[in-house]
Amino acid sequence: MVLGRCNEEACLTQKITRLITGVISGHLRRMSWFVRQLMLTMQKQAMIWRSG
């Protein structure tokens, strides 16, 4: 019984860990895309300011 419960807990922990890592990696991907867009926009602004 104890072994089964431990296994269940381990399974739950694994599921939670996977969920958290998935969410974090998703956020990081979105953030990196956002940062890239921001950098491109800033570069364009800088080019406009330099030429103007």
N, C-alpha and C positions, 0 to 999 in steps of 0.2 A: 504493500500500500504506500509506504513512505517513498519507495523508489519511483512509483508511478507519479506521485505528487511532485517529486523533484523534477521528473521528466517534463511534466506539464508546465511547471514554473520555468524551466529552461526553454521550453518551446515558446512560451509567452514572452520571455525576455528576448528571445531571438526575433520574434515577430515585431516587437516594439522597436528593437534596435534597427531592424531592416526598414521599418516604417520611418523612423527618425532619419536614418542615413539617406533614404529616398527623398524625403522632404528637403533635407539640407542640400543634397546634390542638385535637386530641381531648382531650389532658390539660388544656388551658386551659378547655375547655368543661366537663369534669368538675369541675375545680377551682372554677370560677365557681359551678356548681350546688352544690357542697359548701359553699362560702363562704356562699352565699345561705341554705342550710339552717341553717348554723351561726349566722348573724346572726338568723334568725327564732327559733331556739331561745333565743338569748341575750335577745332582746327579750321573749319569753314569760316567761323566768326573771325578768327585771327587773320585769315587770308583776306577777308573783306576789309577788315580794319587796316591792314597793312597797305592794301591797294588804294583804299579811300584815304 
